[in-house]
Amino acid sequence: MLDALFSQSPVGLHLLDTELRIVRVNTATPAIRGVREEDVVGHRFDEIYGVADADAATDLARGVLDDGVAVVGHLLRAHRRTDPDTEHFYEVSIFRLESPPGEVLGLAVAVVEVTEREKGRARAEVLSIAGEQVGRTLDVMTTCQELVDVVVPRMADVAVVEVVDAVLRGDDPPLAPLPHEVPLRRAAFRSSGRAEEPQAHPLGDVRALPAPTPYTQTLSDLRPRAVALDGGLPWLAADPDRAEAIRAAGAHHLITAPLTVRDTVLGLISLYRTQQPEAYDERDVALALQLADHTALCIDNARRYTREHTIAATVQRQLLPRRPASHTALETAYLLLPSDSGVQWYDGIPLSGARTALVVGGVVGQGVHCAAVMGQLRTVVHSLAAFDLEPDELLARLNDTATFLAAERAALPTADPVHREAFAARCTYAVYDPLTRICTVAGAGSASVAIVHPGGSTEIRDVPSGALLGSAEGTPFAVTAFEIPEGSLLILSDTPVPTLEPSCDRDVFRRLLAQTDRSLEDLRDDVLYAFAGGGQAGPTALVLARTRPFPADRVAVWQLPDAPTAAATARRLVRGRLVDWHVEEETAFDTELIVSELVTNAVRYGSPPLELRVINDRALTCEVRDSSQSAPHLRHAGVVDEGGRGLFIIAELAQAWGTRYTAGGKTIWTEQALP
């Protein structure tokens, strides 16, 4: 039975003496099959098997010989004498043999070759790691780099990923077979060898692949290929740069696999072996194809995101103001930080009476539909601002529009992806009056308002948080008003700014904005660098506004008597002031007529006291204020009517006109364009 066991068992049985020399061996063992027994007996076991770490294997056997504790299922790597270039794996169990009196005779060693099992496990591990680490971002270049980081050195010594250049821009990939003139960009490269591994082309290089080569053939029929890179291959002459890099790196085997999704070509992966001596086999090719398929799906997802993001960003840019509006008493700058929390917008809207509305807001979500909603809300804000509404009332009307848009979204078909996204938006609306230096603010969401005084000190203003736009709460929006000294900096955001909180230790924001001598553009850039590059938590949108004194000689205010002579008095006062301002005669004549009609209406239909104010700003503004709340209405008088043409005349002569209500009455205003 022992003779049969040592000659027929597929398990490698070895008897070792106390010097770890082989005394008897199973000649049927695959590891020494074809080797004569006399060439094995008397030699140490690590010499016969070519164990990769001979010292560790010897220490393991001596440990069993010394303490008698058996070792079961220990894994060893080795190279056979007959096949020195191929690495084999063996599972080894070692037991100490003793005579009945307790004398140590030697060791019994059972060896089972598990090369295929371990290689299969390694391939499965590569797939598992790729599933976890490839495609963690929605960036094509990053996804390609993640792939080469996984396969080197687990599967290859050099890995290259090339992607169709149009895919990086989010365009649709071309159908297979890929035309030879389509350019590919070298997106990722990694080598396990020296730092300056030779490359055919640098990263980022864009060019079409020379043909015919295994690379172009793979992109034509979408089949992976395993190629032995022996000397004298005729296709190397078609691509001399790549041939030179292959020779310089010492690559001896190549796998090239297509990156393809739904019969379209996204790119190509190329795996080279330079240090690992084994050739690629069919199982390696199958593994490369699985990796390519997973990576292609991730790249396609990133491509789709890039396209959607590009379209949404383009729409957002087109809907935002091109440059900050110019205001006499207010200098503004805007900042948008990259964010995944939504689509932001900002605005500066000139209002009547030299006032300015500052708006910053955002729509929760991503994509083109959110950018479209942002454009709708911005348009509504512009329209409502023309009615001179108070900030809280304007947000209430804006919320009505947002609720309507939310209902429209809820009514979409359930299969529509937008239907599953909740509608929510933020908005902070502030109105600054340079003549009174009062700023009035209301917010939907968590607004942040801070004032940096001319001396550099920062004051945090408490703005009550309101419900998000589109929510079903229906609570009214609170408004707050405060005075801003001339030369101060007003910071407005629709989200909380951590570094503006008094309890926050980080003072990056405060330190930057306290530099009152810097221009707003420089401050904006500094804030961008601090938050986008320094890992700081920052706002997604900011409005920076620096107040300036309004010239006193460009404003005139008069108290008028509540008498029929008020119109004549107003004309005389305005005529004199327009002469001082060098307003051209035609405009001055129209202004006198406008003032006459406004004052006449105030005397006839309003209540005292009456006040006339003329402002020479971006436009010539005339305002008549009285204490009555009655609203004027423009109407078309009949041919035989003796009255009712006052507002019609005003509307024809003025560029714009409107009514502004306050707690003490109303103000009728007009604006005329100045040359």
C-alpha positions in Angstrom: 0.0 0.0 0.0 2.9 2.4 0.8 4.5 1.6 -2.6 1.1 2.3 -4.3 0.6 5.5 -2.4 4.0 6.9 -3.3 3.7 5.9 -6.9 0.0 6.7 -7.7 -1.4 9.4 -5.4 -1.9 12.8 -7.1 -1.0 14.4 -3.8 2.7 15.1 -3.6 4.0 13.0 -0.7 7.5 13.6 0.6 9.5 12.2 3.5 12.2 14.5 4.8 14.9 13.6 7.3 16.0 15.9 10.1 18.2 17.8 7.7 15.2 18.5 5.4 16.6 16.3 2.7 14.1 14.2 0.6 14.2 10.6 1.6 11.2 9.4 -0.5 8.9 11.1 -2.9 5.7 10.5 -4.8 6.9 10.4 -8.4 3.3 11.0 -9.6 3.4 14.5 -8.3 2.9 17.1 -11.1 5.6 19.3 -9.7 8.4 16.7 -10.3 6.7 14.6 -13.1 9.3 13.8 -15.7 12.2 14.1 -13.1 14.0 10.9 -12.1 13.6 10.0 -8.5 17.4 9.7 -8.0 17.7 13.3 -9.0 15.4 14.3 -6.2 16.3 12.0 -3.2 19.0 13.5 -1.1 18.2 17.1 -2.1 16.5 19.8 0.0 12.8 20.3 -0.9 13.2 24.0 -1.6 15.8 23.3 -4.2 13.6 20.8 -6.1 10.6 23.1 -6.2 12.4 26.4 -6.7 10.5 28.1 -3.9 10.3 31.8 -4.3 11.1 32.5 -0.6 13.3 29.6 0.2 14.4 30.9 3.6 10.8 31.4 4.9 9.9 27.9 3.7 13.0 26.4 5.4 12.1 28.2 8.7 8.6 26.9 8.4 9.7 23.3 8.1 12.3 23.6 10.9 9.7 25.1 13.1 7.5 22.0 12.7 10.6 19.8 13.3 11.4 21.6 16.5 8.0 22.0 18.2 5.9 19.4 16.5 3.1 21.7 15.7 1.7 20.7 12.3 1.2 23.2 9.5 -1.8 22.7 7.3 -2.7 24.4 4.0 0.3 26.8 3.8 0.6 28.5 0.4 4.0 28.6 -1.3 5.0 30.2 -4.6 7.6 28.3 -6.7 9.1 27.9 -10.2 9.6 24.4 -11.7 12.9 23.4 -13.1 11.2 22.4 -16.3 9.2 25.7 -16.6 11.2 28.4 -14.8 9.2 31.3 -16.4 5.9 30.2 -15.0 4.9 30.8 -11.4 3.1 28.0 -9.6 1.2 27.9 -6.3 1.3 24.9 -3.9 -0.7 24.2 -0.8 1.7 22.5 1.7 0.9 20.6 4.9 3.8 19.5 7.1 3.7 16.9 10.0 6.5 15.7 12.3 7.2 12.0 12.3 8.4 10.3 15.6 9.3 6.7 16.6 7.4 5.1 19.5 10.1 6.0 22.0 9.7 9.6 20.9 12.7 10.0 18.6 12.2 12.6 15.9 12.6 10.8 12.5 11.8 13.7 10.1 8.9 15.3 8.4 6.0 14.2 6.2 5.1 16.8 3.6 1.9 16.7 1.5 1.9 19.1 -1.5 -1.1 20.0 -3.7 -0.7 22.2 -6.7 -3.4 25.0 -6.6 -2.0 27.2 -9.4 -5.3 27.5 -11.3 -7.3 28.0 -8.2 -5.0 30.9 -7.1 -4.9 32.5 -10.5 -8.7 32.3 -10.7 -8.9 33.9 -7.2 -6.5 36.6 -8.3 -8.6 37.3 -11.4 -11.7 37.5 -9.3 -10.0 39.8 -6.9 -9.0 42.1 -9.8 -12.6 42.2 -10.9 -13.8 42.9 -7.3 -11.3 45.7 -6.8 -12.2 47.2 -10.2 -15.9 47.1 -9.3 -15.1 49.1 -6.1 -12.5 51.5 -7.4 -13.3 52.2 -11.1 -16.1 54.6 -11.7 -16.3 56.3 -8.3 -16.5 59.7 -10.0 -18.3 61.1 -13.0 -15.1 62.2 -14.7 -13.8 60.3 -17.8 -10.1 61.0 -17.2 -10.3 60.0 -13.5 -12.2 56.8 -14.4 -9.4 55.8 -16.9 -6.7 56.5 -14.3 -8.6 54.4 -11.8 -8.5 51.5 -14.2 -4.8 51.5 -14.8 -4.2 51.9 -11.0 -6.1 48.6 -10.6 -4.5 46.5 -13.3 -0.9 47.6 -12.6 0.8 45.5 -11.2 -1.9 42.9 -10.6 -2.4 42.0 -14.2 0.1 44.1 -16.2 3.3 46.0 -15.9 2.3 48.8 -18.2 -1.3 49.9 -18.9 -2.5 52.6 -21.3 -6.1 53.9 -21.8 -7.0 55.8 -25.0 -10.4 57.4 -25.3 -12.2 58.9 -28.4 -11.6 62.6 -28.0 -15.3 63.5 -28.6 -16.3 61.3 -25.7 -14.4 63.6 -23.3 -16.6 66.5 -24.4 -19.7 64.5 -23.8 -20.5 63.9 -27.5 -22.1 60.7 -28.6 -19.4 58.0 -29.4 -19.1 56.8 -33.0 -20.4 53.4 -34.1 -18.1 50.5 -34.8 -16.0 50.0 -36.8 -14.2 53.1 -35.7 -13.0 55.1 -38.8 -9.3 55.4 -38.9 -9.3 59.2 -39.0 -11.1 59.5 -35.6 -8.7 60.9 -33.0 -8.1 59.3 -29.6 -6.8 61.0 -26.5 -4.3 59.2 -24.3 -6.3 59.5 -21.0 -4.3 57.3 -18.6 -0.9 55.6 -18.2 0.8 53.7 -15.4 3.9 51.5 -15.2 5.2 49.4 -12.4 8.8 49.9 -13.6 11.0 52.9 -13.5 9.6 56.3 -13.0 10.4 57.5 -16.5 8.9 54.6 -18.4 9.1 55.2 -22.1 5.8 56.2 -23.7 4.8 56.4 -27.4 3.0 59.7 -26.7 2.5 61.8 -23.6 -0.7 62.0 -21.6 -3.3 64.2 -23.2 -1.9 63.6 -26.7 -4.6 63.5 -29.3 -4.1 61.7 -32.6 -5.6 59.0 -34.9 -4.1 55.5 -34.6 -1.9 54.3 -37.6 -3.3 51.3 -39.3 -3.2 48.4 -39.6 -2.2 47.3 -36.1 -3.8 45.1 -33.4 -5.1 48.3 -31.9 -7.0 49.4 -34.9 -8.2 45.9 -35.6 -9.6 45.7 -32.1 -11.5 49.0 -32.7 -12.8 47.6 -36.0 -14.3 44.2 -34.9 -14.5 45.0 -31.1 -12.7 41.8 -30.3 -9.8 41.7 -27.7 -6.5 40.3 -28.8 -3.5 38.7 -27.0 -0.3 39.4 -29.0 3.2 38.1 -28.4 5.6 41.0 -29.1 8.3 39.1 -30.8 10.8 40.8 -33.0 10.1 41.3 -36.6 6.4 41.9 -36.4 5.3 43.6 -39.6 2.6 45.8 -38.0 5.2 47.6 -35.8 6.4 49.4 -38.9 3.0 51.1 -39.2 3.4 52.7 -35.8 7.1 53.5 -35.3 6.6 55.6 -32.1 4.7 52.8 -30.4 7.2 50.2 -31.6 10.1 52.2 -30.2 8.3 52.4 -26.8 7.6 48.7 -26.8 11.3 47.9 -27.5 12.5 50.4 -24.9 10.2 49.0 -22.2 11.0 45.4 -23.0 7.4 44.4 -23.4 7.0 40.8 -24.5 3.2 40.3 -24.4 0.2 42.6 -25.1 -3.6 42.5 -24.5 -5.7 45.1 -26.3 -9.4 45.3 -25.6 -12.1 47.7 -26.8 -14.1 50.1 -24.6 -17.5 49.6 -26.2 -21.1 50.2 -25.2 -24.1 49.3 -27.4 -21.9 48.9 -30.6 -20.3 52.2 -30.1 -16.6 52.8 -29.6 -15.4 54.7 -26.5 -11.8 53.8 -26.6 -9.1 51.2 -26.1 -7.1 49.7 -23.2 -3.7 48.2 -23.8 -2.0 45.9 -21.2 1.7 45.1 -21.5 3.9 42.6 -19.6 7.6 43.7 -19.2 8.7 42.2 -15.9 6.2 39.4 -15.3 7.6 36.6 -17.5 4.3 34.7 -18.1 2.5 35.1 -21.4 -1.2 36.1 -21.5 -3.6 33.3 -22.0 -7.3 33.1 -22.9 -8.4 33.6 -19.3 -6.4 36.8 -19.1 -8.0 38.0 -22.3 -11.5 37.2 -20.8 -10.6 39.2 -17.7 -9.4 42.1 -19.7 -12.6 42.1 -21.7 -14.7 42.1 -18.4 -12.6 45.0 -17.1 -13.1 46.9 -20.4 -16.8 46.4 -20.3 -17.1 47.7 -16.7 -14.9 50.7 -17.5 -16.8 51.4 -20.7 -20.1 51.6 -18.7 -18.4 54.0 -16.2 -17.0 56.1 -19.0 -20.3 56.3 -20.7 -22.0 57.4 -17.5 -19.3 60.0 -17.1 -19.8 61.1 -20.7 -23.5 61.5 -20.2 -23.0 63.5 -17.1 -20.4 65.7 -18.9 -22.9 66.4 -21.6 -25.8 67.2 -19.2 -23.5 69.3 -17.1 -22.1 71.1 -20.1 -25.6 71.9 -21.4 -26.8 72.9 -17.9 -23.8 75.1 -17.4 -24.3 76.7 -20.8 -27.9 77.4 -20.1 -27.0 78.8 -16.6 -24.3 81.1 -18.1 -26.7 82.4 -20.8 -29.4 83.1 -18.1 -27.0 85.0 -15.7 -26.1 88.6 -16.2 -23.0 89.1 -18.3 -21.4 91.6 -16.1 -22.2 93.5 -12.8 -24.6 96.4 -13.4 -23.2 99.9 -12.9 -24.7 101.9 -10.1 -23.8 105.3 -8.9 -23.8 104.4 -5.2 -23.2 100.7 -5.3 -20.4 98.6 -6.7 -21.1 94.9 -7.1 -19.3 91.6 -7.8 -20.6 88.1 -8.0 -19.1 84.7 -7.3 -20.4 81.2 -8.0 -18.5 78.3 -6.5 -18.6 74.8 -8.0 -21.3 72.9 -6.1 -23.3 69.7 -6.3 -26.1 71.2 -4.2 -28.0 73.0 -7.0 -28.0 75.6 -9.7 -27.3 79.1 -8.4 -28.1 82.5 -9.8 -27.4 86.1 -8.8 -28.6 89.5 -10.0 -28.4 93.2 -9.5 -31.6 95.0 -10.6 -31.8 98.8 -10.8 -34.9 100.2 -9.1 -36.6 103.5 -9.1 -35.3 106.2 -6.8 -31.6 105.2 -7.3 -32.2 102.0 -5.4 -30.7 98.6 -6.2 -32.1 95.2 -5.7 -29.5 92.4 -5.0 -30.6 88.9 -5.5 -28.9 85.5 -4.9 -30.7 82.2 -5.1 -30.4 78.6 -6.1 -32.5 75.7 -7.3 -32.0 72.3 -5.5 -30.9 69.6 -8.0 -28.8 69.2 -11.1 -29.3 69.2 -14.8 -30.9 71.2 -17.6 -34.4 71.2 -16.0 -32.9 72.9 -12.8 -31.2 75.5 -15.0 -34.4 76.1 -16.8 -36.3 76.6 -13.5 -33.5 79.0 -12.4 -34.2 81.0 -15.5 -37.9 81.1 -14.9 -37.5 82.2 -11.3 -35.0 84.9 -12.3 -37.4 86.2 -14.9 -40.2 86.3 -12.4 -38.0 88.2 -9.9 -37.2 90.8 -12.6 -40.9 91.2 -13.4 -41.9 91.5 -9.7 -39.1 94.0 -9.0 -40.6 96.4 -11.5 -43.7 96.7 -9.3 -41.5 98.1 -6.4 -42.7 95.4 -4.0 -41.2 95.0 -0.6 -38.8 92.0 -0.3 -41.2 89.9 1.8 -44.1 90.6 -0.5 -41.9 89.9 -3.6 -40.9 86.5 -2.1 -44.5 85.7 -1.4 -45.4 86.3 -5.0 -42.3 84.4 -6.2 -43.3 81.5 -4.0 -46.7 81.4 -5.8 -44.8 80.8 -9.0 -42.6 78.2 -7.4 -45.7 76.4 -6.1 -47.2 76.4 -9.6 -43.9 75.0 -11.0 -43.8 72.3 -8.3 -47.4 71.3 -9.2 -46.5 71.0 -12.8 -43.5 68.8 -11.9 -45.7 66.6 -9.8 -48.1 66.2 -12.7 -45.5 64.8 -15.0 -45.7 61.1 -16.0 -44.2 58.8 -13.3 -41.7 57.5 -15.8 -40.2 61.0 -16.2 -37.0 61.3 -14.0 -37.9 64.9 -13.1 -41.2 63.7 -11.6 -39.3 61.9 -8.8 -37.3 65.0 -7.9 -38.7 67.3 -5.2 -39.0 70.9 -6.1 -37.2 73.4 -3.8 -35.4 76.7 -4.3 -33.7 79.4 -2.2 -33.7 83.1 -2.7 -32.4 86.1 -0.8 -33.7 89.5 -1.9 -32.3 92.8 -0.6 -33.1 96.4 -1.6 -30.5 99.1 -0.9 -31.5 102.8 -0.9 -28.4 105.0 -1.1 -30.3 108.1 -0.2 -31.3 106.7 3.2 -28.5 104.1 3.4 -31.2 101.6 4.5 -31.0 97.9 3.3 -34.1 95.8 3.5 -33.7 92.0 3.3 -35.9 88.9 3.2 -34.9 85.3 2.5 -36.5 82.0 1.4 -34.2 79.5 3.0 -31.2 80.2 5.2 -29.8 83.5 4.2 -26.4 85.0 5.3 -25.9 88.7 5.4 -22.7 90.4 6.7 -21.4 94.0 6.7 -17.8 94.8 6.7 -17.4 98.4 8.0 -14.9 100.8 6.6 -12.7 100.2 9.6 -12.5 96.4 8.8 -14.8 95.1 11.6 -17.5 92.6 10.6 -21.1 92.7 11.6 -23.4 89.7 11.2 -27.0 90.6 10.5 -29.7 88.3 11.7 -32.0 87.5 8.7 -35.0 85.3 9.7 -35.0 82.0 7.8 -38.0 81.5 5.6 -39.5 78.4 4.0 -38.0 77.2 0.8 -39.7 78.3 -2.4 -42.2 75.7 -3.6 -42.8 74.2 -0.1 -46.3 73.6 1.2 -45.7 75.4 4.5 -47.3 78.7 3.3 -45.7 80.7 6.2 -45.1 84.4 5.5 -41.6 85.7 4.9 -40.0 88.0 7.5 -38.2 91.1 6.5 -35.4 93.0 8.3 -34.0 96.5 7.7 -30.7 98.0 8.8 -28.5 101.0 8.0 -25.3 100.5 6.1 -22.5 103.1 6.5 -21.1 104.6 3.3 -17.9 102.7 2.2 -19.1 99.5 3.7 -19.0 96.0 2.1 -22.3 94.0 2.0 -22.0 90.3 1.6 -25.1 88.3 0.6 -25.5 84.6 0.3 -28.5 82.2 -0.1 -26.8 79.5 2.1 -25.1 79.7 5.5 -21.5 80.8 5.3 -19.6 78.8 8.1 -16.8 81.3 8.4 -19.3 84.1 9.0 -20.7 82.5 12.1 -19.4 84.0 15.3 -18.9 80.6 16.9 -16.6 79.5 14.1 -12.9 79.5 14.8 -12.0 79.8 11.1 -11.5 83.5 10.2 -10.4 83.1 6.6 -13.5 84.8 5.2 -13.3 87.7 7.8 -9.6 88.2 7.1 -10.1 88.4 3.4 -13.0 90.8 3.4 -11.5 93.1 6.0 -9.0 94.3 3.3 -11.1 97.4 2.5 -8.6 98.9 0.2 -8.8 96.0 -2.3 -11.1 96.1 -5.4 -14.2 93.8 -5.3 -12.8 91.8 -8.2 -9.6 91.0 -6.2 -11.6 90.2 -3.1 -13.9 87.9 -5.2 -10.8 86.1 -6.5 -9.3 85.7 -3.0 -12.6 84.2 -1.7 -12.7 81.8 -4.6 -9.1 80.7 -4.0 -9.7 80.3 -0.3 -12.8 78.1 -0.6 -12.3 76.3 -3.8 -8.6 75.5 -3.3 -8.2 75.3 0.4 -10.7 72.7 1.4 -12.8 75.2 3.3 -16.6 74.9 3.5 -17.9 77.8 1.6 -21.1 79.3 0.2 -22.3 78.3 -3.3 -23.1 81.8 -4.4 -22.1 85.2 -3.1 -22.9 88.8 -3.9 -20.4 91.4 -2.8 -21.6 95.0 -2.8 -19.6 98.1 -1.7 -21.6 101.2 -0.9 -20.6 104.6 -2.0 -22.0 108.1 -1.2 -24.6 109.4 -3.6 -23.6 112.9 -4.8 -25.7 115.4 -2.9 -25.8 117.9 -5.8 -27.6 115.3 -7.9 -30.7 115.1 -5.7 -33.3 117.9 -5.2 -36.2 117.6 -2.7 -39.0 120.2 -2.2 -42.1 120.3 -0.1 -45.1 121.5 -2.1 -48.2 123.3 -0.9 -51.5 121.5 -1.2 -52.9 124.2 -3.5 -53.8 124.7 -7.1 -50.5 126.7 -7.5 -48.4 123.6 -6.6 -48.0 122.6 -10.3 -46.7 125.9 -11.3 -44.3 126.0 -8.4 -43.0 122.5 -9.2 -42.4 123.5 -12.8 -40.4 126.5 -11.8 -38.3 124.6 -9.2 -37.6 121.7 -11.6 -36.7 124.1 -14.5 -34.1 125.8 -12.4 -32.5 122.6 -11.2 -32.4 121.1 -14.7 -30.6 124.2 -16.0 -28.0 123.6 -13.2 -27.6 120.0 -14.3 -27.2 121.0 -18.0 -30.1 118.9 -19.1 -30.9 119.4 -22.8 -33.9 121.6 -23.6 -36.1 118.9 -25.1 -35.7 116.6 -22.1 -36.2 119.5 -19.7 -39.5 120.4 -21.5 -40.8 116.9 -21.2 -39.8 116.8 -17.5 -41.7 120.0 -16.7 -44.8 118.5 -18.3 -44.4 115.2 -16.4 -43.9 117.1 -13.1 -47.0 119.2 -13.8 -49.2 116.2 -14.4 -47.8 114.3 -11.3 -48.3 117.3 -9.0 -51.8 118.1 -10.4 -52.9 114.5 -9.8 -51.5 114.6 -6.2 -53.3 117.8 -5.5 -56.6 116.6 -6.9 -56.6 112.9 -5.7 -54.0 112.7 -3.1 -53.5 113.9 0.5 -51.0 116.3 2.0 -48.1 116.6 2.7 -46.8 116.7 -0.9 -43.2 116.1 -1.7 -41.3 116.4 -5.0 -37.9 114.8 -5.6 -35.8 114.8 -8.7 -32.7 112.5 -9.0 -30.1 112.8 -11.7 -28.7 109.2 -11.9 -28.5 106.7 -14.7 -31.9 108.2 -15.7 -33.7 111.4 -14.8 -36.1 110.4 -12.0 -39.1 112.5 -10.9 -41.0 111.4 -7.8 -44.1 112.9 -6.2 -45.1 111.6 -2.8 -48.4 112.1 -0.8 -50.0 110.3 2.1 -52.9 108.8 0.2 -53.0 105.0 -0.6 -55.2 105.4 -3.7 -53.7 103.9 -6.8 -53.6 105.7 -10.1 -54.6 103.8 -13.2 -53.7 104.5 -16.8 -56.7 104.7 -19.1 -57.5 105.8 -22.6 -59.7 108.9 -22.5 -62.4 109.3 -25.1 -62.2 111.9 -27.9 -64.7 114.2 -26.2 -63.5 113.6 -22.6 -62.0 116.7 -20.9 -59.7 114.8 -18.5 -58.1 111.4 -17.9 -55.1 111.9 -20.1 -52.5 112.8 -17.4 -51.0 109.3 -16.9 -51.3 108.6 -20.6 -49.1 111.7 -21.4 -46.7 110.7 -18.7 -46.4 107.1 -20.1 -45.7 108.5 -23.5 -43.0 110.9 -22.4 -41.3 108.8 -19.8 -39.2 105.7 -20.3 -40.8 104.0 -17.3 -43.2 104.9 -14.5 -44.8 103.3 -11.5 -46.1 103.5 -8.0 -44.2 102.7 -4.8 -46.2 102.2 -1.6 -44.9 102.9 1.9 -46.4 102.9 5.3 -46.9 106.7 5.0 -48.5 106.8 1.6 -47.4 106.3 -2.0 -44.9 107.7 -4.5 -45.5 108.1 -8.2 -42.3 108.0 -10.1 -41.1 108.4 -13.7 -37.8 107.8 -15.4 -36.5 109.5 -18.5 -33.4 108.4 -20.4 -30.5 110.8 -20.4 -28.3 111.1 -23.5 
